[in-house]
Amino acid sequence: MNVKLFFQRNLNFGKRLARLHHSNAILFFVLTLSGFILFSTSFRSLFPAVRVMVRDVHIWIGFVLCLPLLYYLPKMAKHLNTLRKRKQNRYNLYLVLSILLLLIVSGVFLTFHRQFPPQVSTAALFIHDFATWFGVPYVLYHSVTRSKWFKKLEKKQNVPSKQEPIEIDDRNPVYTRRSFLRMTSAAIIFLAFLPVISKWFKSFMPAASGGGSALQGGNDLKPLPSPNASSSPPVGGGRRGEFRYYTVTEIPKITNDNFRFTVDGLVKTKQSYNWEEFVKLHRDVQVSDFHCVTGWSVYDVTWEGIPLKKILEQSGIKEGAKYVKFYSADGVYTDTLTIKQAMMEDAMVAVLIDGKLIDQKNGGPVRLIVPKMYAYKSVKWLNRIEVISHSHTGYWEERGYSKDAWVKSI
């Protein structure tokens, strides 16, 4: 990259395009870096307080990335005219522009996802992921092979030696130094991204059925709850889509010895259960969708658990109670609902998902489910419900998320 181009004036058309290309490359690099940071589960756990700030930076860089593109579009016809005899360069230009447009358009939908139904966000996230996991490796390959040091490496020649002519044959192809270096670079970049691409592909494939270990889901609890007849096999055939697992702390290890589920605060009758008592409580089954504020959704999930409304009614709510506060066994995460929200028919203290104990990484053995709101309201590893008189700001709400977590309906 020629840094001097950014400070020179009266440049010819070719150099102005080069400066525009460099500006676009810098913005794309920052956008990619911030995107990978947001995607990282480790980052969410180690630096949760700055996640919202990084998200905002990512969004603003995405909007700024539009400026070089808008500046270039009026000049595109002239640029294509200079490439009329260079077919490969034209195809490369079309591909890079397509990647940028897919990322920008899908990014806009994801940024304003609360203005659209979840189905729109799901489609936008698929396009954004596709453009990322296939587009970023290509742009990286393009950047490497167009760099000055790579071009010098391509032109570097070994000292010629006397040797017999090589017969050209399909079974014995002859590669130039340039072809070999480009194929090697492409292979290295592809292998570096292969684990993530494979993981992304697997999220669209049917989950393999499991036995006892899958039913346990990483939890160390006995006895396992017996699923309701309509929960296993799941109503409607099971969920569509895959969960993406996030946590702000280490996943708590919950056993029979430390499990305790309590309901207290402004209630007439306090309740407290160990695991053996808790699994004996009557459970209902419901099918609902699960929407994350980051844009992904899982549809038609069969949950089995105790309606939150029933728990509160059994405890009896005292006068003056206005909110219900939920605690996680991780000792950090909390959130609240108003009494009216907590009384929604589909708000549930869930224990089973599709007839199996909820996985430890998915918030099991017990988690809150509030289908009409984004998932940061559905507290994982739920171990306490407290009825309170005052408002409480939840973990992610303290870090920039809205208390208004309603999902837009179709």
N, C-alpha and C positions, 0 to 999 in steps of 0.2 A: 504493500500500500504506500502510495506517494503522498505523504502528509502535506507537502508543499502545495499540492493542488487546492487545498482548502483555503489558502491565503492568497492565491494568485488571481488576478483579474484579466479581463479581455482574453479569455481562453477560447480556442476554436471549438467547434462542435464536438469533436472526438474527446477532447480533454474535459469538456463540461459533462459529457456522458460518464467519463471515468470518475469524476468527482461525485456525481450523483450515485454511481454504482458503489463507491466507497462509503458514502453516507448511509445508503440502504443496508450495506453489509454490517456496519457498526450497530445500527438500530436492530437489525435482525439478530445479531449476536446477543445483545442485551435482552431482547425479547425471549430468545431461546433459553438463556441462562436463568432468567427469572421464572420462566415456565417450568423448567426442570426442578428448580428449587420448590415451587409450589406443589409439584407432583410428588416430591420426596416425602415419604412417611417419617423418616428420621428428622427432617427439618421441622415438621409439624410438632414432633415430640420435644425437640431440643429448644426450638425458638418459636413457641406458639404466639408470644406477644407481638411479634413483628410480622406474622403471616399476613394480616390484613393490609399492612403497609406494603409488603412485597406484591400482594395482589393488585393494589392500586397502582403501583409503579408499572407492573406488567400491563395493565389496562391502558395507562397513559402512553406508554411506549408504543403500544399497538395503534393508538390513534395518531401519534406522531409519525409512525411508519407510513401512514397514508399520504403524508405530504410529499415525499420524494416520488411516490407513485403518481400522484395527481400532477406533479410538475413534469413527469416524464411522458404521460399519455399524449399531450399535444405534439410531442416530438417523436412519437413512436413510428409514424409513417416514414419520416426522414431516416430514422435509425434502421428500419427494415430495408429501406432502399440501399443503404450501405452494405447490407448483409445478403443482397439478392443472389450472390454467387456462393454464399457460405450457408448451405442448408443446415448443417449441424448446429451452427451458432443460432440460426433462427429457431430451430426446435428447442434448443436450450432456453432461449428467451421466453418462448411460449410456456414451457414447463415451469420455469421460475415464477413467471407472472401468475400462472394458475395456482401455484402453491401459496403465493402471497395473498391472492384474492380469496382463496378458500379459508386461510387463517384469519384474514381481516373480517370477512362477512360472518363466519361462524363465531368469531370472537365478539362481534357486536351483539349477536343474539344471546350469547352466554353472559355478556356484561349486563344486558337488560332482560335477563331471563324471567324476572318476576313479572314482566309485562306480558308474558306469553304462557300458554299452557305447557305442562311438563313434556308433552310429546315433542314440542318444538325444540326445547332444550336438549332432549335426548338425541334428536337428529343433528342438532348443531354440535353437540359434544362428539358424536361419532365422526363428523366431518373434520372437526378440529383435531381430534386424535389421529385420524388418518393422515391429514396434511402434516402433522407433527412427526409421526413415526416413520413415514415414508418420504416426506418432503425435506426434513432436516438432514437426514443422511445424504440425500442428493445434493442439497445446497452445500453441505460440508465438503463433499467430493468435488463439487464444482469450484469451491473456494481454494481447495488444496491444489487441484490440477491447473488452476489459472494463476497461481502465485508465481512470483519471479524466481524464487529459489527452486520450485519444482520444474519450471521451464529450463533453468540452468542445468538441473540434474538430467533432464531429458536430452539436452544437447551434448552433454559430456560424453566424449568418445574414448574408448579404450585404445591403446596403441595397437595398430593393425598388425596382424601376424599372418604369415603364409599358411594357408590351409587349402584343402581341396574344396571345390564347389559343393554346396549342399543341394541335393535333389529336392525340389518342392513337391510335396505330396500331402493329400488330405490327412493321411495317418501320421504325418510328421510335419506339422505346420511350423512356419518360421515367424517368430515374433520380433518386432523391432524393440529397441530399448524403450521407446515411448509407449508402445502398447503394453509391454510387460509392467512398467511402472504404474500405468493407469489401472490395469487389472488388479495389481497388488494393492493399490490404494483403495479401490472399490471393495475388495475382499475384506480388508482390515476394518473399514468403516461398517460394512454390512455385519461382520461378526461382532463388532462392538455393540451394535444396536439389536442384534438378534434376540437376546434374552427378553428385552422389553417388548419387541414386536411379537414374540411368541406368547408372552403373557397377555398382551392385548388381544391377540387372536383367540386365546383360550376363553376369554370372558364372553365370547359369543357362541361358545360350544356348550352342549348340554353337560351338566355336572354329572360326574360318575356317581353311581349309587354306592353307598357304603354300608358297613355292618355296625357292630357294636361300638367301634372306636369313633365312627362318624356320629353316632347317636350321642356319645359322650361329649364330642365337640371341644376337646381340650379341657373340659371341666373335671375337677376331682371331687365328684359328689355321688353319694349313694343314699337312697335308691334313685334310679332314673324314673322320671314321671312317665306313666303309660299314656300314649297319645289317644286322644278322642277318636272315635270311629270316622268322623268327618275330617280329621286332621291328618290321618295317615291311612291310605294314600291321600295326598292333599286335595282339597276341593279345587276343581278346575284344572287339575293336572300339575300344579306346581308353579313356582314363580318364573317370570321371564326377565332375564337380565342378571347381572352379577353385582354384588356389593363391593364397594371399595372401602377398605378398612382404615380408619383413622383413629388416633388416640393422642391425647395431650400429655399422657404420662405412660409409664410402663403398665402393661396389662396386669391388673391385680390377680393374684392367685387365690381363688375362693374354694374352700373346702368345707366339709361338714363341721369342722371345729370352729371356723370363723364366720360362717354364714349367719346373718341375723337380719331379718326384714322387719322394720318397725314403722308404725304409723302413729304420729304424735302431734303435739302442738295444740291448736285450738279445736280439740275434738272431745267429745263426751266420754268415749271409751278408747284408751290407748291400746294398740295391738302390737304384739311382738311374736315372731315365729322363728324357730330354727328350721333347717332344711327339711327334716322329716315331717314337721308340721305343715310347712308351706306347700309341699307337693300334694298334700291331702285336700287342699282347698279346691272347691269346684271351679273348673275352668270352662270358658266358652271358646268358640272358634269363630274367626272372622277372616275374610279375604280383603286385603286393602293394598294400596300402592305405597311405595316408600320413596320419598324425593329428597335428594341432598341439595343444599344450597349452592354447591359447586356445579350443578347442572345435570348430574346423572340420576337415573331413576331405576327402580326395580318394580315390576308390575305384578299384580295378582299374587301377592305373598300371602300364604296361609299362616296366620298367627294363632296360637292357642295360649290363653292366659286368663287373667281375672280382669274384668272391666274396671277401670279406675273409678267410675261412678259407683259401682257396687262396694268397693273398698271404703270410699268416703261415706257412703250412706250407712254402712255397717258401723263405722266409728262414730258417726253423728257429728255434724259440724256446729260449733258454737257460734253464738252471735258475735259479730265483729270480724269474723273471718272473711278475707277477701282474696287471698292467694293460696296456692299450693306450691310448696318448694320441694324439689327433688334432689336427692344426694346420690353421688356415685361412690362405689366402694374404692375408687382410686384415691379418694380423700381430697380431690381437687375440683372436679367438675360439679357444677350445680346449675339448675335452671328453674323457672317458675311458669305456672299457668294461672290465669284467673280462675276463680271458682266456677264461673260459667263455662270456660274452656275445658276445665278438668271434668265437667259433667257431660261432655260430648259422648255420644253413644259408642263411637269407635276408638276412644282413648283407652288404652289397655296396658296393664302390667303383664307383659308377655313372657312366656317360659319356653314355648316350643315354636319352631319355624318349620313348616312343611313336615310336621310329625316328628321332628328331631329336636333335642335340647339345643337351644341357641348357642352357637359357637362362642367360645371365650373371646375370640378376636372380634366378634360381632356384638359384644356387649352382654353375653350370657354369663351366668345362667338366667338372670332376670334383667329385663330392660323395659323401659317405657316406650310405647308406640303411640304417636299422635299423627295419624295419616294425613290430616288436613293441613299440617304445618311441616315446615322443613325439618330435616332430621336432627339439627342441633338442639331441638326441643325434646327429642326422644332419648333421654338420658340412658347411657350404658351402665351396666353393672349396678343397677338400681338397688339400693339397700335401705333407703329411708324416705318416707313421705312426711313432710311437716306442713300442717295448715297454719298459715300466718296471717297477720292483719295488715302488714305493710308490703310495699313493692320490693322486689329483690332483683338485682341485675345479674344475669347468668354469666357463665364463664366467657363464651364467645361474644356476648353482648357487651361485656366490658372492653372487648378488643375490636369493636366496630360493627358487629352484626346488629341487625335491627330486631327490636322486641316484637315487631309485627312480622311474624313468621308464616303468615298464611300463604298457601300455595294457590296460584291462580287456577281456577277450574275452567273447563272447556265451555 
